[in-house]
Amino acid sequence: MNYGRLEVKIKRVCQRKRARDNLKAHLTPARKRGGAVCSPLCNSNRRINSIMAESRAVEYCSDSEDLFGDYDSILEDSSVLAKLDDAEQNERLRGAEQQPEDEDVLSDSILDGLGDEPFEDIPASQLQFQEEVQEKAKRSRLQDRDKTSTPFRGLANGEGPPRRPAAARRSVADQLKRTMLGNAAAPSAVSRTAMLKEAVVSEEINVAMQAMETVSADMPDLGPFFGLPSKVKELMFKLRGIQSLYDWQQTCLNLDCVQQRKNLIYSLPTSGGKTLVAEILILRELLCRRKDCLFILPYISLVQEKVRGLASFGLELDFMVEEYAGSKGRFPPVKRRNKTSLYIATIEKAHSLVNSLIETSRLDNLGLVVVDELHMLGDGSRGAIIEMTLAKVQYVSKTTQIIGMSATLGNIKDLQTFLRAENYTNNFRPVQLKEFVKLHDTIYEVDPKEENCFRFSRLLNFKYSSTMQKIDPDHIIALVTEVIPAHSCLLFCPTKKNCENVAAMICKYLKEDFLRHREEEKGVLLRELRDSGNGSLCPVLKVTVPYGVAYHHSGLTSEERKLVEEAYSSGVLCLLTCTSTLAAGINLPARRVILRSPYVATDFLKRSQYKQMVGRAGRAGIDSVGESILILQEKDRNMAKTLVCAPMESCYSNLMHDDGKGLLSLVLSLIGLNITSSVEQLQDFLQGTLLFVQWQQLCVERSLLEAVQQCVDVLKEKELITVDSHSQSLRVTKLGKATYKASVDLTYAEVLYKDLSKGLESLLLNSYLHLVYLVTPYDLIDQCKPDWMIFFRQFTLLSVAEQKMSAAVGVPESFVARKAAGQTVKKGVNVVAVRRMYLALVLLSLLKETDVWSISERFQLSRGFVQTLLGSASAFCSCVLHFAEELEEFWPFRALLAELTRRLSYCVKAELIPLMEVAGVLESRAKQLYAAGYKTLTHLANADPAALCKAIQNLYRKQANQIVASAKMLVSEKAAALQEEVDELLAPPSDLPQL
């Protein structure tokens, strides 16, 4: 270890040097006590003992005194320092015979005279020091020998050996003294092994950093593990079971553009191992370049999964892992002095994060942005947000690298131009995929080389009774029973209801053998499902789970989905009937994937959706092959040919989607962040977008300048921006600033402002109802059709104050009563306010009872929708809070909405909230942990995973490790945030007036 940086505080206790005679003792070297001087070699077989007996506290002398003077030695006659002095003197005497008197020579072999004594008792840093000196001496001798085998012969004019400058000589004793000082100040509890490991990791990182500075084409690898310390490789094996990388991954990591930190888009089929490459690049940025990273994922579930998976790496390698999803995330993020941060974010949160970094001039600290599913640039409003985020990063920071992972696209060149990126494409799959289609009772293999695209493969061999033929005309039972229960199967259905019906239908015709397969574990799963529903169990799952079958769609609660996914991954469930969302979400591979129909609801499948679904076929390390079967009707045959054989679809900008809402939002934030202040500057910025690359294809009718001018006019009309009368520059208004900082949809900004203003006039504070109404998401209103009898029944349970508040927002009791009675209401009532109040009643009931099952039954809504409503409300509540923080007139909402956001985020009893903050801990697990005595984050952070597994029923070791790692990361994050606050408070202000 290098102790040169350690600080040793020295206190002067004496102005003059202590008399040697007074301090002579048994610890004083023999030659200073007046006795015979011991030769450096006389004690070669004696073990060096470190003896220190203190009767009182020791105060050290200042550095003007010799702390390690001979009379202060703590060693006996075999003192290393005394021996070093003797060795140096002997070496000088020998050198003086061959050198002029004015030259001071110190041989590289100065330690040769110390003999081969054992050093077990010497502290690690001193032993390491000795080893380093000996190694340097050996290298020096070898170098001298290599230069010439006869160093003193053949030199011109009979000159002696080359002289070493006296100034270059450094006393070995002095070096050892400094090292011993460092050792004294270092923690003594650290083992030599741990210290050496840390030294190795630090050294490997330093080597990688130097290599990255001088990277060249003939240097294919930057360090022990792709520019990372070997500890990362050990962690990959320990935490992931990964011993080696695929060939394509090694090739990709060693691309010139990657080594030179250029932008890159790489495309591979599903399950090819794309994410691992991104993670290695992220670790390289965090550890070697000491820069923060942003990892953008499309769904909250994926963000949480990745946070759980990388928390252990963060703890081991000393960086922070921060979650930005739903209502989680700090804006701006905590500024850390000593640690780097990995922000794992959803698309929307990533955009807000980048905005806050630009506003605080910290975007240059972001070294790398990784975007998963980059092809989602073509996905409506979310695609527009991705485009805005990446365009801002490129425009503001010239040092931030962008890495995009994508499905294969037909117009990848457009994306390359937009991101100024290289492209790497590979068709590698760890397991071969065979695609089939089924028409009637015949199965054809997909073969683009065939004229009809399909080649006959086989006939289905399954005996159907006439009854079965009517119930299952598509032969689904035959297809699934060919693989289950020995192998896994995914069955994609067009609708949620169809998932449940097909699962129940299949189980009617399965043999009793299926019931006995892993029977005990399926019983445990049913108990866990019942516990997650507070005693309630889905009637469909109750019937299907014993057969190893379940359904998976958004109608399930998040706890049910997680339990089903874990059971399927472990083989307890062998068949899942699911909707297309599973293909884009968590990774659940199968031996066989069946597509029940080429439709999603009533829309024909897109090529990208089809490839994503069939890509789930084939489990790496388990199956040698994966297969997909698309079930067709005769009417869909021709369209199916295009679906399975056509080239990949193209990806287009969505900034002009929905009447240019994305472009409006972009222009507003650019002005608000002071990136641009004129129409010309806006036009210049937009030339760096995907929209500009595709302008000729998307906006033939008008020019870019016209589009920008139109956006400016609309924003002026909405009073979100103004024009400065003197400079004619564009400025954002307070309302405009609140809108872009809170990420509020421009469609709702004005409505929200009016609702909050009206709410201030008569804010109801003896109930949550008014606040909940104000944060009920506008975008879910269209999905709600109130049951008027239920509405009236719930309305009558409200207090008088709550009913008055409802009437004040436009939903009087008389209206609800007449609708419940089936009467026609002539007087016009705001339908949006009515539906919003109905959803607010659902949320109010949830806050009171925290039971999704009972609330979904009471309001006749699916439990999945109720939970979606809760999640959306917590996220929107966070947005409204940021909106209110930017507008002084809404100051009362700041404290009120902060607490409401917390309540909506978890919607559990208050004592469970700290446990729910841990990624992967849901309500039922939090209850188990609380009951077992783990009641706080600190409890979990200090828990032993093995003890946790014993205390909590059905908790696997891997899950326990992730829970403990996530809790440790959260505690560390909170502590670091508090420390940063302390440091900021104690630091002198930079603008302090000077005399």
Secondary structure, DSSP 8 states (H G I E B T S, - for coil): --GGG---------SS---TGGG--TTS-GGGTTS----TTTTTTS--------SS------TTS-TT-GGG--S-TT-HHHHHHHHHHHHHHHHHHHS-TT-----TTGGGGGTT---TTS-HHHHHHHHHHHHHHHHHHHHHHHH-SSTTSS-GGG--S----GGG---HHHHHHHHHHHHHHS-TTS-HHHHHHHHHHHHHHHHHHHHHHT--TT----STBTTB-HHHHHHIIIII---S--HHHHHHHT-HHHHTT-EEEEE--TTS-HHHHHHHHHHHHHHTS--EEEEE-SSHHHHHHHHHHHHHHHHHHT-EEEEESTT---SS----SS--EEEEE-HHHHHHHHHHHHHTT-GGGEEEEEESSGGGGGSHHHHHHHHHHHHHHHHH-SS-EEEEEE---TTHHHHHHHHTEEEEE----SSEEEEEEEETTEEEEE-TTSTTSEEEEEE------HHHHHH-TT-HHHHHHTTTTTS-EEEE-SSHHHHHHHHHHHHHTS-THHHHTTHHHHHHHHHHHHHHTTT---HHHHHHGGGTEEEESTTS-HHHHHHHHHHHHTTS--EEEE-THHHHSS---BSEEEES-SEETTEE--HHHHHHHHTTB--TTT-SEEEEEEEE-GGGHHHHHHHHHS--------TTHHHHHHHHHHHHHHHHTTS--SHHHHHHHHTTSHHHHTHHHH--SS-HHHHHHHHHHHHHHTTSEEE-TTT--EEE-HHHHHHHHTT--HHHHHHHHHHHHHHHHT---SSSHHHHHHTS-GGGGGG----HHHHHHHHHTS-HHHHHHHHHTT--HHHHHHHHTT----S---HHHHHHHHHHHHHHHHHHH--HHHHHHHHT--HHHHHHHHHHHHHHHHHHHHHHHT-GGGHHHHHHHHHHHHHHHH-S-GGGHHHHTSTT--HHHHHHHHHTT--SHHHHHT--HHHHHHHSTT--HHHHHHHHHHHHHHHHHHHHHHHHHHHHHHS--TT----
